[in-house]
Amino acid sequence: MPAGVTWGQYLAFSSAAMLSMLAGSQLVHQHYLPLKNLQEFINKELKNLPDHVQAKIRSELKDEGILK
């Protein structure tokens, strides 16, 4: 193992690092709600595109279930 660390110490550290990373990302999603305004953001960005491109992208996003 690297730097003379035992397998047990290595696995314990890796597990703790993974758990803290998952907990941190969950906390960020609960606090900042990054996907709350996704519909508004998509619609705002689509307005900058030509009409025929907007229609194609909207239909694809509706098929995928991203836009309502």
Backbone bond lengths (Angstrom), bond angles and torsions (degrees), N, CA, C in turn:
res aa  C-N    CA-C-N  psi(-1)  N-CA   C-N-CA  omega(-1)  CA-C   N-CA-C  phi
1 M - - - 1.455 - - 1.532 108.84 -
2 P 1.319 115.61 157.76 1.461 118.78 -179.13 1.521 112.24 -66.37
3 A 1.296 115.74 139.82 1.465 124.12 175.26 1.518 113.03 58.73
4 G 1.314 118.69 26.60 1.456 121.55 175.62 1.526 114.47 69.80
5 V 1.316 118.13 25.01 1.463 121.96 -179.88 1.527 108.44 -88.91
6 T 1.311 116.40 140.94 1.468 119.79 -179.75 1.528 109.80 -75.21
7 W 1.332 114.48 163.49 1.463 119.62 178.99 1.526 111.26 -60.73
8 G 1.307 117.20 -39.64 1.458 120.81 -179.89 1.523 112.32 -62.33
9 Q 1.330 115.86 -45.73 1.466 119.78 178.16 1.522 110.79 -64.82
10 Y 1.315 116.03 -40.50 1.464 120.74 -179.71 1.529 110.81 -63.40
11 L 1.334 116.84 -46.18 1.459 120.61 179.78 1.528 111.61 -67.32
12 A 1.325 118.00 -37.72 1.460 121.02 178.58 1.524 110.23 -64.61
13 F 1.314 117.04 -44.68 1.463 120.66 178.91 1.522 111.13 -64.60
14 S 1.325 117.02 -43.78 1.464 120.99 179.99 1.525 111.24 -62.91
15 S 1.325 116.19 -41.23 1.464 120.24 178.81 1.529 110.99 -65.45
16 A 1.317 117.07 -43.96 1.463 120.63 178.90 1.530 110.80 -63.87
17 A 1.317 116.94 -39.85 1.463 120.62 178.77 1.520 110.65 -64.93
18 M 1.322 117.82 -42.74 1.461 121.76 179.59 1.525 111.07 -65.04
19 L 1.315 117.42 -44.99 1.465 120.99 179.81 1.526 111.73 -63.68
20 S 1.325 117.30 -41.46 1.468 119.26 179.58 1.526 110.66 -68.34
21 M 1.317 117.97 -34.51 1.453 121.15 177.66 1.532 110.57 -66.58
22 L 1.316 117.49 -44.74 1.459 121.11 178.87 1.525 111.45 -65.57
23 A 1.326 116.86 -42.26 1.466 120.21 178.73 1.528 110.67 -64.80
24 G 1.314 117.85 -39.31 1.452 121.53 179.21 1.509 112.31 -65.04
25 S 1.320 117.48 -42.58 1.465 119.32 179.26 1.521 110.96 -67.76
26 Q 1.321 117.40 -36.40 1.461 120.38 177.06 1.527 110.71 -65.46
27 L 1.312 116.63 -41.04 1.465 121.49 178.85 1.528 111.02 -62.49
28 V 1.321 116.70 -43.08 1.461 120.64 179.12 1.530 110.15 -62.61
29 H 1.330 117.71 -43.12 1.463 120.20 -179.65 1.523 111.54 -66.37
30 Q 1.304 118.18 -34.57 1.462 120.38 179.59 1.522 111.64 -75.62
31 H 1.309 117.68 -33.24 1.457 120.92 -176.93 1.534 112.21 -82.73
32 Y 1.329 117.38 -49.60 1.460 121.14 -174.33 1.527 113.86 -90.70
33 L 1.330 118.65 -16.58 1.462 123.64 179.95 1.532 112.08 48.18
34 P 1.327 118.24 62.49 1.459 120.82 -172.72 1.527 114.43 -65.54
35 L 1.319 119.66 -23.08 1.451 120.56 -177.90 1.520 113.08 -100.43
36 K 1.320 117.26 6.52 1.461 120.98 -176.70 1.525 111.78 -64.44
37 N 1.300 118.38 -40.82 1.465 121.70 -177.09 1.530 111.88 -107.21
38 L 1.297 117.98 30.43 1.467 121.23 -178.14 1.524 111.33 -62.32
39 Q 1.344 117.83 -41.63 1.465 121.15 -179.98 1.532 110.80 -60.04
40 E 1.331 116.75 -45.46 1.464 120.87 -179.79 1.528 111.07 -63.21
41 F 1.330 116.30 -42.34 1.461 120.76 -178.95 1.529 110.76 -63.96
42 I 1.319 117.30 -43.85 1.466 120.98 -179.97 1.523 109.97 -63.25
43 N 1.338 117.03 -46.32 1.469 120.17 -179.89 1.523 111.89 -62.30
44 K 1.322 117.20 -39.67 1.468 120.85 179.16 1.531 110.96 -64.27
45 E 1.316 116.87 -42.34 1.465 120.54 -179.67 1.528 111.77 -71.39
46 L 1.334 117.53 -33.46 1.462 119.73 179.84 1.526 112.13 -68.71
47 K 1.324 118.06 -25.99 1.462 121.15 179.66 1.522 112.05 -64.28
48 N 1.325 117.73 -20.46 1.462 121.73 179.78 1.530 112.62 -82.00
49 L 1.325 117.75 -5.95 1.457 121.65 -176.54 1.529 110.57 -102.32
50 P 1.330 117.25 159.52 1.478 120.04 175.84 1.535 110.69 -62.22
51 D 1.345 115.86 157.77 1.468 121.17 -174.29 1.527 113.11 -60.12
52 H 1.335 117.67 -42.75 1.466 119.19 -177.47 1.534 111.31 -67.21
53 V 1.315 117.20 -32.48 1.465 121.04 177.74 1.529 109.60 -73.07
54 Q 1.341 116.06 -40.17 1.474 120.29 177.59 1.523 110.78 -57.76
55 A 1.323 116.16 -46.69 1.466 120.65 -177.65 1.522 110.75 -61.91
56 K 1.325 116.91 -42.63 1.468 120.48 -179.06 1.527 110.69 -65.37
57 I 1.319 117.23 -45.88 1.465 120.89 -178.62 1.522 110.29 -66.49
58 R 1.336 117.41 -42.00 1.476 120.06 178.69 1.519 111.22 -60.58
59 S 1.340 117.13 -42.85 1.468 119.47 -179.42 1.531 110.71 -65.44
60 E 1.338 117.11 -39.58 1.468 120.11 178.55 1.528 111.24 -65.31
61 L 1.342 116.80 -41.91 1.461 120.20 -179.96 1.523 111.63 -68.99
62 K 1.332 117.62 -32.92 1.460 120.42 176.65 1.527 110.01 -69.51
63 D 1.335 117.10 -39.45 1.466 120.51 177.73 1.532 111.52 -62.55
64 E 1.321 115.70 -36.05 1.475 120.63 179.74 1.509 112.48 -80.69
65 G 1.342 117.93 -10.74 1.448 121.49 179.10 1.520 114.57 85.29
66 I 1.307 117.48 14.31 1.462 121.28 -179.78 1.518 110.55 -83.94
67 L 1.337 116.61 -44.39 1.459 121.33 176.94 1.524 109.21 -99.39
68 K 1.307 114.91 150.07 1.468 118.93 177.95 1.498 110.69 -99.22
